[in-house]
Every structure is written in structure tokens, then in C-alpha cells.
Amino acid sequence: MSARRPLIAGNWKMNLLRQDAVTLAAALRAGATGAKAEIVVCPVAVQLAAVAQALSGSAIGVGGQDCHANASGAHTGDVSAEMLADAGARWVIVGHSERRTDHAESDEQVRAKAVAALRAGLTPIICVGETLAQRKAGETLDVLARQIAASVPPGAASIVVAYEPVWAIGTGLTPTTAEIDEAHRHLRSRLGAVVPDAQAVRILYGGSVKPSNAAEILDVADVDGALVGGASLKASDFLPIVSAA
């Protein structure tokens, strides 16, 4: 773990009805007292305001899972960064592999969303990562370099990057610590060409993070925290990951 303050972010994805989301938020609030890591949870948009209210006054921040590049307009079904901020969010995930795959989002669209987040006063968590086919072809570092160059707004200071190998998300598979270390070092190197201070940017690891492997992953030098999916849906799983940081 680096000297940068660790960040543990929970991506609840398309899960939890309102009461379940509020109950989980309350459990996290009670269990995270005294945590050294910064904590963020990202509920589905329709539950965001309720979760933000449940966590109001606590040390746990709230984020959105996606945003539109525009502040308003004829974009049926979309949510703007300004709307997320108005509902209580201070963070937003952009470019998650499920958005890139399911909605064919390009690096350029991801960058536009990151710009929108910054415009609205949110901190974007910009996701990057290679597919299994790309890793097998030896293209991982090239893919990450391309995604950083095209997805990160030039000159942006207040951002977080999340490395999520697509093949490790929800599969139970994880890269070796050596592979994670190589990817994170490469990302920080490439960030140096885009942002003013690459050493200040937190780079999270995401992809089947769970209590049993969190400490080992978070001990990698350039890993500054975790973006947690399935394990963020239970306080009994998420809180040990927070403690590991």
C-alpha cells in the first residue's frame, strides 16, 4: 500500500431495492467507524438520494454508477452529473467495462463523462482494463496505455483510476500480484503524460476482490485501494476489505 490514502469503493451495480440499500448503508455506517481508508458506495441511481440521506454526516461518501456527458437535454433514461450531485453524490464511476461492453462506450465517450463529472464537482472513477483475449494476445499494456490516453481528461487533477481486468470481474478469477503490480506501474507511468501529478492519482484494483484476497492485493505498491463489486453488497464482506486497507 502506498502513502496515498487508500480508497475502497463499492459498486452495487443493478442490485438492492430501497429498503435493502438503506439497511446496508446503515450497517456500513455502524461498522466503518474509525476506518483509515476513504469509503465510497455507489448505489443504483434511483436509490442514491435515500442512501445519501442514510449516510449523511458519516465518513462514507456516495457516488453514481454512470453519468451522461451533457448537463440536461433530450436523453431519455440518462442521468447527468449535475443530477447525481443534486441527489447527494460526490463521486461517479465512468467507463466501467460493463458500460463499455453492454453499451459500446468508447474511450472518447468515457472521457466526455469524466469531464462532465468534474464540471459538476464530482470525482470521476475512470475504469480501464483488458479482456481475456487481449491478455492472452499480450496486449494488456498497450490496451491500458490507449485507454489512459483517450479516457482521462488532459490536465485533470481530481480523478481516480480503477484497473479492472474484464476477465476478472464477477468470475472469481484474479491476476497474480505480479500482474497487478505490472499493470498499476504501467498505468501510473502513462498517467504522467496526461495529468499534472501522476503520483497523486489513486489507482484502484477491481475484479473479484473479496475478504480472502484483499490484504494481499492492497499490499501491492501502486495499488491505492479497491473497486469492489459483489463483495460490496454485504457488510460482512465489504467491511473486512475496508479493514484490510
N, C-alpha and C positions, 0 to 999 in steps of 0.2 A: 504494500500500500504506500502511496506517495504522500508527500507533505500536504498536498491539496486535500481540502476537507472532503471526505467520501460522501457520495450521494447515492441513496438507494431509492429507486423509483418503481412503483408498482403499476403495471399496465393491466387494468382489469378487463380490457377488451370488451366484447359484447356479452357481458355477464352481470348478474345481480339486479333484481328488482329493487325499488326504492328502499323498502324496509331492510332488506338484506344488506344493501350498500351502507345505510346509516348504522346498522348494527356492527358491521365490520369496521367502519370508521371509528366508532366508539371504542371498540376493542383495541384498535391500534393506538388510539389516543391514550388509553389507560396503560397500555403495555410498553409504550415507547418513551416513557418519562426518563429523562437523563441520557437518552441516546446521544452518542457522539457524532453519528452520521446525520447529514441532512436527509429528510424523508419527504417524498412526494408520492401521492397516489393519483391515478388518472382514471376516473370512472367514465362510463358512457355519458354522452353529453346531456341526456335528459335527467340524469341523476346528479350532475355536477353541482348545482346550487344547493341541493339537500346535503350532499357530502361536505361541501364548503362550510355550510352552516354548522354541521356536526363537529367540524374540526376548527371552527373559529376560535381564535385565541390560543390554539395549541402550536406546537413547533412543526406540525406536519402541513406541508403545502399541498395544493390541489392543482391538477393540470388537466388539459383536454387531450384527446387521443388523435386529433387532426384538426385542421382549420382550412378555410378557403383563403385564397390569396387576396381576394377583394374584401373591403370593409362591409359592403352591402350590395344588393342588386338582385337580379333575376337568376338566382342559383338555387332552385328548388331542392330542398333536402340538405343543403350545406349549412355550415356554421362558421361565422367569421371569427377571427382572433379577438376582435373587439367584443363580440358577444360572449366569448369564453371569459374574458377579463371581467365583463359586467356581471357574470354569474359567480365570480369568485376565484377564477383560475389565475395562477401566476406562471404557469408553465404550459407547454404543449408539445406533444410528440409529433414530429413530421417525418415523412419518408420511411415509416415502418415497412418492413418487407411485405406485410400483408396488404398494405396500401399500394405498394409498388407492383405487386403481383395481381391482386384482385381488381385493382382499378387502373392498372397500366400507368402509374405515375412515373414521370421521367425525372431525371436529376434536376432539370430546369424547373419543373413544377414544384419539386421539393424546396428548391432554393427560394422560389417565389413565396411559398408558405412560410419559410423561415423569416424572410423579410417582413411578411405580414405580422408574424408573431412579435418581432422586435418593434414594429410600428405601434403595436397595441400595448407594449410594455411587458410582454411575456418573454420568458426564456425558452427558446426552442431546443428540444432534444432531437438532434438530427441523426437519423438512423442510417447506417451503411452496413453492407455485408454481402458476401458472395454466396452463390448457390453451390450445391454439391458438385454439379457438373463443372463449374468454374474452378472449384478447389482441385478436383481430380485432374483438370487440364493444366494445373499450375498457374492459374490466372489470378489467384487471390489478391496479391499485392497490386497488380495492375487495375483490377476492379476497384479496390479501395482508393487508389490514387485518383482514378477517374471520378468516383463518386464524391470525394472530398473537393476536388477542383470545381465540380459542377453543382454540387448541392449546398455548399457553405457560402453564405453571402460574403464577398470580399470585404475585409476590414472589420467584420463583426467581432465584437469583443465578448458580449454576454451570450454565449452559446454553450451547449453541452453536446458532445458527440457520443453516440452509442454504437458500438460494434456488435452486430448481431449476425453471425453466420446463419444464413437462411436455413441450412440443413440441420441446425441445432435447435430451432425454435419449436417447442412443443413435442420434440421427438424423444427426449431423454438423452440424446447424444450431446457431448460437449467436445470441443477441441482439447488437445493437450495444453498444459500450461505453457509449454514452449511455443505452441502455435498461437496462443492468445498473446503471449509476450511479443512475438514477431509482428503480429497484426497491429497491436497497440503502439509499438515503437514506430512502425511504418506510418500509422495514422498521424502521430504527433509530428513526425518529420514532414509529412505532406501538408499538415496544417500550417507549418511555418511559412509556406508560400502564399497563404490566404489570409491569415488573421495576424493582428499586431503582436500577440504574445502567445505562442502555441503552448508554452509551459504553464500558462494559467488556465487553459481549457481542460475541463474534466472529461475524460473518455471512459464511458461505462462499458461493461461487458454485459451482453444479454444472450440468452439461449440456453434453456433448461437449467437455470440457476435454482438451486434448492439448498436447504439447510446442510445437507451432507457434503456439498462441494463448494459452498460459498467461501469458507475461510481460505481454502487453497487458491481459488480464483482471485479473491480480493488481495491476496498476498503478492500477486504479480506486480512488479514495479510500476508500470504505467497504467494499471487498472485503478480507476478512481471511484469505483462504485459499480452498481449493477442496475440494469433494467430488467425487472422480474415480471414474468407473465403469470403462468398458472399458480406458482407458489405465493403470489400476492393476494390470492383470493381467500386465504385462511390466515388468521392472525397467528396461529400456531406454527405456520410455515414461514410467514413473512418476518415476524419479529426476530427469530433466530438469525436470519440473514442480516437484519439491521444490526444485531449484536455482533455479528462477525466482522462488521466494518468498524 
